[in-house]
Amino acid sequence: MSVFKKRLQDLKLTVLVSLFASLFLFGIFLSGAKENLIERELTQFNLVTEILNRHMINAVLLAQLTEEKLEDYEHLDAIQAYQTESGIFIHRLDDKTDLQASEVVALRMMSSLVDYMPVAFSTRNFNLIFRSYSGRKMLMTKHEPSFQMTERAFTRERCEETGACTKYASKRQLEDRLVISPVYQDAITGLNVISIVSPVYMDNVVVGDFIVDIYLRDSYEINSDRISLEKRGAYKVNVIEDASYPLADFAYVKEFIADNNTMFVYKIPFSKLFVDYAWLFGLLWSFTFIFMWKMSELKLNRHQLAYTQHRVNRDDLTGLYNRSVFKELHFKTAISQLPVSVLAIDGDNIKQVNDVHGHHVGDEVIKHIADTMKESFRDTDYLVRTGGDEFIVVLPNCPIAVSQRLCQQLTRKVSQLPITNADLRVNISVGCVEMRLRESLADAIKRADAQLYVAKRNRQLPDVVEVEYMQS
């Protein structure tokens, strides 16, 4: 065999081996990069659907609470005295038109929600609106200087154009008390918007609806040239895709069913992997495995650290925090801005329970109090067991009026619910204060303790008032 033929065979073999090696490495690259790419591409979509889920609950809750409150109003004269200094902007077709009962109640509910969730409705990406069909008014949490109130806002034509109203919706659409609009262009801001709408009924007639407008910009931005609307059975389907890539229909698809009439579909073409990343094949393959290995080590270390911190900061019996949480940065950050309420809680006559029934029953009593506290407060609140039957609760972003009513609810729940595995009931005493400007936590706790001891002496509680403690 000549040298030339031998070199030619070596060249052919090298070409084949390098081809198979390249295909193998390319497959590894795709498997590593595909998941990361899809997850990154879905970030905006997941954020939008998460926001939709949250505000769908808010819209329905507002509408239902408004209907319940309307049943309590029998005298319209008493309603008209309500002053609208609530931060809610009122637009009328006729400036001389007084507020109707449904509008006053809606105004109060909107103001309360904004007070409970100031962060959610202070950003420029949301606008909470009550549209009154009966009174021809619009109540908004956002001031839109260019907004011009017209009769068109209440017409069937505008409703069908945007899909964002309930007055002309079908009975089937309103079975879940929700209408989710397709993505449409807002006439005021010119932005892409999704509207969440829930009806308010009076005597089985829709007199208005609550609207949460979610503007698709900033973190929620979705380009309008990627959105198309399709009809799929009973659903209006908003398809979000980038058709500029080849074989765009061969794609990863994620669906989100918003209500019984609206669906959102997000499509990521698999060809995006080839077009965007194929030229980085060799470099990405090398660093992907290094990165994934380091990330797995970091993840393991993070889990171990989180577990250790959990053990250090938690009380073994109840699962509540212990006093060490007061030194944590996240706690100090949470109470750095007022209002902050501080509660001191103490079980009544727990020593007698231990003496009569034994310490195992006493432990059940303490766990009963702790479990009731968990049910009564937010996940973001700090529930601390400071001693045997002594507890401290720190409520960030909670004014004294709300915390006092929560104290009453907690006291009632603890006393009414029987102790698991024990035929007895217990009471608690509670002291409740709001932290003062520049006051230390220790001083606030002392004031709460002082109130607690007064409560123990008096053992007289005011009437219980139910309070909806909304998640912020």
N, C-alpha and C positions, 0 to 999 in steps of 0.2 A: 504494500500500500504506500502510495507516494505521500510525501510530507504535506502536499497541497490538500489531498483528500482527507488526511487525518485532521488537519486544521479546520476543514470545512465541517467534518462531523462534530468536532468540539464546539464549533460555532453554533451548529444546529442544536446540540444538546444544551448549551448555555442559554440559547434563546428559549427553549422549551422549559428548562428549570426556572429561569427568571420569570417566564410568563406565569407558571403555576404558583411560584412564590409570590408574585405580585397579586394574583387573584386571591391567594390565601390571606395575605396582609390586607387586601382591599376589603375582604369579608370581615376581618377583625375590626377594621376601621369603621365599617358601616354599623356593625353591632354595637360598638362603643359610642359612636357619635349620634346614631339615630335616636336613641332614647334621650340624650341630652338636648338634641336639636328640637325634638317634638315637645319636650317639657318647656324649653325656652319659648317656643312659638306659642304654646298654650297659656303662657303666663297672663297675657292680657285678657284672653277669653275666660280663663278661670276666675280672674279678678272681677270681670264684669258679671259673670253668673253668680259669684258669691255675693256681690252687691245686690243683684236682683233678688236673690233669695231673702236677704236680710230686709230689704225694703218692701217686698211683697207682704211679709208678716206685719211690718209697720203700717202699711196702707189698710189692710183688712182690719187690724186692731183699732186703728183710728176710726174707721167707719162704724165698726160695731159699738165701740164705746160712745161715739156720738149719738147713735140711735138709742142706746140705753139712757144717756143723759137727757135726751129729748123727751123721754117719757116722764121725767121729773119736773119739766117746766109746764106749768098750767097757766101762769099769768104772764102774758107777754110784756106788760108794763114793767115788771121787775127786771126783765131781760134788757130792755132798752137803756136802763141806767148803767149798763156795763160800759166802762171806758175802754177804748181800743188802744191803750198805750202798752202794747204787747210786743212790738217789734215785727208785727205781721202787717204787710202792705195790702191795703184794700183798694180794689179797682171796681168802680161802678159804671154802669151805663148812664145812670142818672145820679149826679152827686147828692141829690136831696133825698135819695132813697134810704130809709132807716134799715138797720140790720134786722133780719128775720131770726126766729128762734134757732133754726138749724145753722144759720151763719154765726150767731153768737157762740153756740156750743162748739162749732167747728173751730172758731177762733181760739177759744179757750183750750181745746184739745191740742191744736197746733202749737200754741204758746207753751203748753206743758211739755210736749214732746221735745221742742227745741231746748227747753230748760234742762230736761233729763239727758238729752243727747246733743249738747252744743257742738261737739266736734263734727258729728255726722252732717249737720245742716249748715255749718259755717263755711264749708269749702265751696268753691265756685262750681263744682261738678254736680251739685244737686239743687233742686228747687222743689219744695213742698207746696202744693197748691190745693185749695178747696174751690171747686167750681160749683156755684149755686145756680141751678137751673130755674128754681122758683123765684129767686131774687135777682137774677142776672148780675151776679158779682163774681169776682175772682179774688181770693185771699192767697197771698204768696209770702214765702219766707225770704225771697230774694227781691231786691229792688231792681227792676229792669227799666231804665229811663226811656228806652225806645218803645216800650210796650204801649200800644194803643188799644183800648178796650172797644170792641165792636160786637154787634149782634152775631157776627159770623162764628165767634167762639162757641156759640151754643147751638149751631145748626147741624142738621144731619149731614150736610155736604162736608163740613169741616171734620166731623166725626169719622165719616167714611174715608176721607182723605188721609187722616193720620192714624185711624184705628185706636184712638186714645180717648174714648169716652164710653160711658155705660148706659146713657139714656136711650140710645138707639140700638144697644146690643141685644142679641137674641137671648132667650131664656136659657138655652144651653150654655152660652158663653158665660152667663152669670151664676152658674151652678156653684162654682168655687169662689164667688164674690170677687173675681179678679178679671181684669182685661189687661193683657200685655200688648202694647203696640209693636208693630214691626219697627225696624230702624227707619226713621224719617228725619227730614231736615227741619229744624226748629225755625219757625217764621221770625222769631225775635232775634236769636243769636246767630242763626245761620249754621249752627253746629248739628252734627248727627246726634240724635237723642232717642232714647227708649223711655216710654212712659208706662208707669205702673198705675193702674186705675182701679179703685174699689168704690162701689156705690153706697150712698146713704139713703135708706128708705124711710118714708113717713107714710103710714097708712097704706103700705104696699106699693107706694109710688116712689120712683127715684127722684129725689129733690135736689140732689147734688152728688158729687163724687170727689174723693181725695185722689190727687195725682202726685206721684213722685217722678219728676223728670231727672233722668240720669244722662248727663252730657258725655259723649264719647270723645274725650280729649284727655291730655296728660297721660296718666297711667292707664286710662281706659280707651285710648285712641284706637279707632279702627277706620282705615281709609274707606271712603264711600265708594271708590271704584272697585272695591273687592266684595261689595254686598249686592246680592240679588234676592228677589222675592219669588218663591215658588208656592204652588198649591199642592198639597199632598193629603188627599182625603179631606178630613175636617180641619187640618192644620194649615196655617200660614207659616211657611218655612223661610226663615232668614238664612240664606247660605252665604257664608263668609269664606272666600277662597281667593287664591292668586292664580288666575288662569294664564299668566304669562309663561309659566313653566311647561315644558313638554309633558304629555301624558298626564295632564292635570287631574283627570278623573281617577287615576290610579293613586289614591291618596289615603292618608290616615284621616279618619273621620271621627269627630266627637260631637255628640248631640246633647242638647239641653232642652228639656220640655218645660217651658215657663208656666203655661196653664193649659186648659183643655182646648185651646184654639191656636196657640203660638208655640213655635219651636225654633231654636237656633242651632245651626249646623256649622261647625268649623272644619275646614278641609285643608290638610297640609300635604301637598304633592310629594311623593317619595323622590321624584326626580330632583327635588331641591337639594338633596344630599349630594347628588352627582354634580350639579351645576355649581353649587356654592363651595363645596369642600373637596372635590376630587383632586384638584391641582395641589392641595396640601397633604395629599395622601401619606407620603413617607414621613414627613415631619409630625403630622398629627398622630400617626400610629405610634411613634416612639413616645411622644409626650403623654398620650392618652393613658397608657398603662402606668406610667410613673405617677401621673396625677391621680388616677383612680386608687392606686395603692396608698398614696399619701392621704387621700381623702378618707379611705377606710380606716387608717390608723387614727386620723383626727376624729372621725365619727366615734370610734371605740373609746378614745380618750375623753371625748365630750360626754358620752353616755356614763362612763365611770365617774367623771366629775359631777355630773348631774345627780347620779345616784348617791354619791357621798354627801353632796350638799343637801339632798333631800333627807338623808338620815340625820344630818347634823341639825337641820332646822325644824324637824318634825317631832311631835309628841307621839310616842309609841302607842299609847292607849287609844287616842282619839284621831290621830292623823292630822290634827291641827298644827299650826306653827307653834314653836316655843319662843321664848324671849330672844333667842339669838337672831331672829329675823329682823329685830329692830336695828341691828348693825349693818344689814345688807343694803347695798347701793340701790337696788330696785325699790326697796321700801322707802328709803329716804327720798328718792325721786318722786314716788307716788304721793307723799304727803307734803311735797315742797310747795304746792299751789293749793290755796284755799278755794272752796270750803272743804274741810275735813272734819268728820264727826268721830268721836271716840266714845266707846261704850265700855263700861265696867259691868261684868255679869258675875253673879255669885249664886250658887245653889242654896236653897233654904233647908236647914235641918238635915244636911247630908250626913253629919256625924251621927245623928240618931239612927239614920238608915243603916250605917255601918255597924252600930252597936246592936241593933235589933235583928237585922237581916244578914249581916256579914259583909265583908269587904267586896266579895264578888258581886253582890247586888249593888253596892255602892259604885263599883266600876261600871255596871250597867247603867246606872243613873247618869254618871258623868258622860258616858258615850251617847246616851239619849239626848242630853243637853247639846252635846257637840254636833250630833247628826241633825238636830232641829235647827241649829245655827247654820249649818251648811245649806239646808233647804231654804233658809230665810234671806240669805245674803248672796251677793254676786260672787262669781269666781275670782274677780279681781280684788275683792275685799280681803283684808287680813284678819283671820280668826286665830287668836292666840290663846293657848292654855298656859296660864302663868303659875298655877299651883293646883292643889287637889281639885276643888270644885270652883276655882276662880278663873275667869276668862277676860280677855281684852279683845275688843273688836275695833278695828280702824277702818273707816269708810272714806276712801278718797273721793273727791268730787261729789260729796253728799252734804247738803245743808241740814241744819238742825231740825227743821220742820219735818223733813222726810225721815230722818233717823229716829225721831221721837215716835212717829207712827210705827216704824219698823220694830222698835222696842216693845210697843204694845202688842203687835202681832206675835212677836217671838214669845213674850210672856204667856200669851194665851195658848199658843201651840204647845209649848212645853208642858203646861198644866193640864191640857185637855187630852193629850195623847198618852196612853198607858205605857209603862215601861215594859219592853220586851222581856219575856221570861220572868216577870215579877208582877205580882198583883198589888201595885201601888202607883201613885201619881206624885209628882213633885212640883214645886214652885221655884221660881227664880226671882231674884231682885236685880234691877238694872239701874245703872246711873248713866246718863247720856249728856254729853257736852259737845260743843263745837269749838275747835281749836281757834284761839285768838291770834291775831297778827303778831308775829315774832315770839309766840309762846312755844316752849319746848314740849315735846311729847310727854315727858315725865310730869310736867305741871298739869297738862290736860288730863292725864290719868289720875292724878291726885284729885282734881275737881270731880271727875266722874266717880271716883271711889267715895267721895264725900256725899254725892247724890245717892249712890247705892246704899250707903248706911242709913240715910234718911228714909229711903224706900223700905228698907228692912224694918225700921221702927214703925213706920206708918202702915205698911202692908195694905195701902189703899191705892188702887190703880184707876185711872180714868177709863171711860168707855173706849172699847177697842174700835178703831177705824181702819178698814181695809185699805191698803195702799198697793198700787201696782209699781213694783220696783223694777224698772226697765233696765235691761243690759245696756251699758254704754261701751 
